[in-house]
Amino acid sequence: MNDITNNYTLVLGATGKTGSRVAKKLINQGIVVRTAARSRADIRFDWNDRSTFASALDNVSAIYLVPPVLRVDFANIVTKFLDEAERVGVRHVTYLSAYGIEHAPAEVALRAVELDLASRTALSHSVVRPAWFMQNFSETFVKPVNDEIVVPCGMGAEAFVSADDIASVAAATLSDPVRHAGSVYSPTGPKALTFEEAAADISNAVGRRISYRDIDRNAWINAMIQAGVPAEYGEVLRTLTETIASGRGSRPNNDVLTATDKPPTSFTEFATKSAAAWRQ
């Protein structure tokens, strides 16, 4: 481990699924952490308010970079943030990207930020490209409603990964950035599952039947937009679900084990641990 622990490690998105877990893991390792979010964090940070950048970056040497959520147009503002990070002497960035984004065109924001980081010589970086989060089933958009999981993914399979494992990978890169400089990790779970198989695991965990129902993709995207997802993000949801439905979902790899020396959490383990989320 190098002297990066002598300064703050800034965790963006610190109230989110991965950021909150990354912060906790780093603090448990004795690393001095500054959490940042729009509210309920050590410091206020808002991608839409550049005046919040300077105070977040003060005396920071490493960053867990979570880009703006539910947006597709964030590459320029992240570039400005990274320019400021370089100027104040940040030495390492760990970037939360997405599984398979290396195949996306350079103008896609998630990929554009990866390429931006790769072009910078004043700081090192690591990239984390996770598969679909297991916690999507317990916390967000594929959580069962009326004992039914509804998402347009057909019989496609995905190697769902625990947010805890994603956070462990990110924390490893931040606690020892020299070892992980230039590394790209694509955390997955140990097994690719269809949504029917995931529903069966959840059913076993809660002791009642949870079913999966495929749905017309346009109808589902329209419903998500009506529920508050920005309309421009609809195409991202289309790509995500089409990728799985077409059989091109993530497949298990050893990246969690490689980065953390611990095997990834299985979906069965996740379902058992998260059962309370579906008993309410």
C-alpha positions in Angstrom: 0.0 0.0 0.0 1.4 3.5 -0.8 1.0 6.8 0.9 -2.4 7.5 -0.7 -3.9 6.9 2.7 -2.3 10.1 4.0 -5.0 12.1 2.2 -8.7 11.8 1.7 -10.2 9.2 -0.6 -13.3 10.9 -2.1 -16.3 8.6 -2.7 -18.8 10.1 -5.0 -22.4 8.7 -5.1 -21.8 7.9 -1.4 -25.5 7.3 -0.7 -25.9 4.9 -3.6 -25.7 1.1 -4.0 -22.0 0.9 -4.5 -20.7 4.2 -3.1 -22.1 3.6 0.3 -20.5 0.1 0.4 -17.2 1.4 -0.9 -17.0 4.1 1.8 -17.8 1.6 4.5 -15.1 -0.9 3.3 -12.5 1.8 3.0 -13.3 3.2 6.5 -13.0 -0.3 7.9 -9.5 -0.5 6.5 -8.5 2.7 8.2 -8.5 4.8 5.1 -9.5 8.4 5.5 -12.7 8.8 3.5 -14.7 11.9 2.4 -18.2 10.9 1.3 -20.0 13.1 -1.3 -23.5 13.3 -2.6 -26.3 15.8 -3.0 -27.4 15.2 0.6 -26.7 12.9 3.6 -22.9 12.8 3.0 -19.8 14.5 4.5 -19.9 17.1 1.7 -22.5 18.3 -0.8 -21.6 17.3 -4.4 -23.8 17.9 -7.4 -22.8 17.2 -11.0 -25.1 20.0 -12.1 -23.3 22.5 -9.8 -19.6 22.9 -10.6 -19.2 25.1 -7.5 -19.3 21.9 -5.5 -16.3 20.4 -7.2 -13.5 22.3 -5.4 -14.6 21.6 -1.8 -15.1 17.9 -2.7 -11.6 17.7 -4.1 -9.7 19.6 -1.4 -6.8 17.4 -0.1 -8.0 14.4 -2.1 -5.5 11.9 -3.6 -7.9 9.2 -4.8 -11.5 9.2 -6.1 -14.2 6.6 -6.5 -15.8 8.1 -9.6 -19.5 7.4 -10.0 -20.9 9.3 -13.1 -24.2 11.0 -13.1 -27.1 8.6 -12.9 -29.9 8.3 -15.4 -28.1 10.6 -17.8 -26.5 10.0 -21.2 -24.8 13.4 -21.7 -22.3 13.6 -18.9 -18.9 13.1 -20.6 -18.1 16.8 -20.8 -18.9 17.6 -17.2 -16.9 14.6 -16.0 -14.0 15.8 -18.1 -14.2 19.2 -16.4 -14.2 17.5 -13.0 -11.2 15.4 -13.9 -9.4 18.5 -15.2 -9.9 20.0 -11.7 -8.9 16.8 -10.0 -5.6 16.8 -12.0 -5.0 20.4 -11.2 -5.2 19.8 -7.4 -3.0 16.8 -7.5 -5.3 13.8 -7.3 -3.2 10.7 -8.1 -5.7 7.9 -8.7 -9.3 7.4 -10.0 -11.4 4.3 -9.8 -14.2 4.6 -12.3 -17.6 2.8 -12.1 -18.4 2.0 -15.7 -20.6 -0.8 -17.2 -20.2 -4.4 -18.4 -19.2 -4.6 -22.1 -18.9 -0.8 -22.5 -15.5 -1.3 -24.2 -17.5 -2.3 -27.3 -19.5 1.0 -27.4 -18.8 3.9 -29.7 -16.4 6.5 -28.3 -19.2 9.1 -28.1 -21.2 7.0 -25.6 -20.7 8.8 -22.3 -19.6 5.8 -20.2 -17.0 4.8 -22.8 -15.9 8.4 -23.4 -15.0 8.8 -19.8 -12.9 5.6 -19.9 -11.0 6.9 -22.9 -10.6 10.3 -21.2 -9.0 8.6 -18.2 -6.8 6.5 -20.4 -5.4 9.6 -22.1 -4.3 11.2 -18.8 -0.8 10.8 -17.6 -0.9 12.8 -14.4 -3.1 10.3 -12.6 -3.5 6.5 -12.6 -6.9 4.8 -13.0 -8.8 1.6 -12.6 -12.0 0.7 -14.3 -14.8 -1.4 -12.8 -17.4 -2.7 -15.3 -19.9 -4.7 -13.4 -22.7 -7.0 -14.6 -26.3 -6.3 -13.6 -26.5 -5.8 -9.8 -28.2 -8.5 -7.8 -29.6 -5.6 -5.7 -31.8 -4.5 -8.6 -34.0 -7.3 -7.4 -34.2 -6.2 -3.8 -33.8 -2.4 -4.1 -34.7 -1.0 -7.5 -36.3 -1.5 -10.9 -36.7 -5.3 -11.1 -37.9 -5.8 -7.5 -41.0 -8.0 -7.6 -44.4 -6.2 -7.6 -47.3 -8.4 -6.6 -44.9 -11.3 -6.5 -44.0 -10.8 -10.1 -40.7 -9.7 -11.7 -41.5 -7.9 -15.0 -38.7 -7.0 -17.4 -38.2 -7.6 -21.1 -35.3 -10.0 -21.1 -36.9 -13.2 -22.3 -34.9 -16.3 -21.5 -31.6 -14.6 -21.7 -29.1 -15.2 -18.9 -27.0 -12.7 -16.9 -24.2 -13.3 -14.3 -25.8 -11.0 -11.8 -23.2 -9.6 -9.3 -23.6 -8.4 -5.7 -23.1 -4.7 -5.1 -21.0 -5.8 -2.1 -18.6 -7.6 -4.5 -18.4 -4.6 -6.8 -17.6 -2.4 -3.8 -14.9 -4.9 -2.7 -13.3 -4.7 -6.1 -13.4 -0.9 -6.1 -12.1 -0.7 -2.5 -9.2 -3.0 -3.4 -8.2 -0.6 -6.2 -8.5 2.4 -4.0 -6.6 0.9 -1.1 -3.7 -0.2 -3.3 -3.8 1.9 -6.4 -0.2 1.1 -7.5 -1.0 -2.6 -7.7 -4.2 -2.0 -9.6 -3.2 1.0 -11.8 -4.4 0.4 -15.4 -6.5 -2.6 -14.4 -10.0 -3.2 -15.8 -12.3 -5.5 -13.8 -15.7 -6.8 -14.9 -17.2 -8.2 -11.7 -19.8 -10.9 -12.2 -21.5 -13.5 -10.1 -20.4 -17.2 -10.2 -23.3 -18.3 -12.5 -25.3 -16.9 -15.3 -29.1 -17.1 -14.5 -32.2 -16.4 -16.5 -34.8 -14.2 -14.7 -36.9 -17.3 -14.2 -34.1 -18.9 -12.3 -33.5 -15.8 -10.3 -37.2 -15.7 -9.4 -37.0 -19.4 -8.3 -34.1 -18.5 -5.9 -36.1 -15.6 -4.5 -39.1 -17.9 -4.1 -37.1 -20.4 -2.1 -35.7 -17.6 0.1 -39.1 -16.1 1.0 -41.2 -19.3 1.0 -43.8 -18.3 -1.6 -43.9 -18.2 -5.4 -42.2 -15.2 -7.2 -42.7 -15.5 -10.9 -41.1 -13.8 -13.9 -43.1 -12.3 -16.8 -41.5 -11.1 -20.0 -43.1 -8.0 -21.5 -43.1 -6.0 -24.6 -40.0 -3.8 -24.5 -41.6 -0.6 -25.7 -44.4 -1.0 -23.2 -41.9 -1.6 -20.4 -39.8 1.4 -21.4 -42.9 3.6 -21.6 -43.9 2.5 -18.1 -40.4 3.3 -16.7 -40.6 6.8 -18.3 -44.0 7.3 -16.8 -42.6 6.2 -13.4 -40.0 9.0 -13.6 -37.0 7.7 -15.7 -35.9 10.4 -18.1 -37.1 9.8 -21.6 -33.6 10.0 -23.0 -32.5 7.2 -20.7 -35.1 4.9 -22.3 -32.6 3.9 -25.1 -30.1 2.8 -22.5 -32.7 0.6 -20.9 -33.6 -0.7 -24.4 -29.9 -1.7 -25.0 -29.5 -3.2 -21.5 -32.5 -5.5 -21.8 -32.0 -6.3 -25.5 -28.4 -7.4 -24.7 -29.7 -10.0 -22.2 -32.7 -11.1 -24.2 -30.5 -11.8 -27.3 -28.2 -14.1 -25.3 -25.3 -11.6 -25.0 -25.6 -11.1 -21.3 -22.6 -11.2 -19.0 -20.9 -14.5 -18.4 -19.0 -15.5 -15.2 -15.4 -14.6 -14.8 -12.8 -14.6 -12.1 -12.4 -10.8 -11.7 -13.9 -10.6 -8.2 -11.5 -13.3 -7.0 -8.5 -11.7 -8.9 -9.1 -8.3 -7.4 -10.1 -9.3 -3.8 -8.8 -12.8 -3.3 -12.4 -13.8 -2.4 -15.0 -15.6 -4.5 -18.1 -13.8 -5.7 -21.4 -14.0 -3.9 -23.9 -16.5 -5.4 -27.4 -15.4 -6.3 -28.7 -18.0 -3.8 -26.6 -16.4 -1.0 -27.8 -13.0 -2.0 -31.5 -14.1 -2.0 -31.2 -15.7 1.4 -29.5 -12.6 2.9 -32.0 -10.2 1.3 -35.2 -12.1 2.0 -36.6 -9.4 4.2 -36.8 -7.1 1.2 -39.5 -9.4 -0.3 -41.3 -10.2 2.9 -42.5 -6.6 3.4 
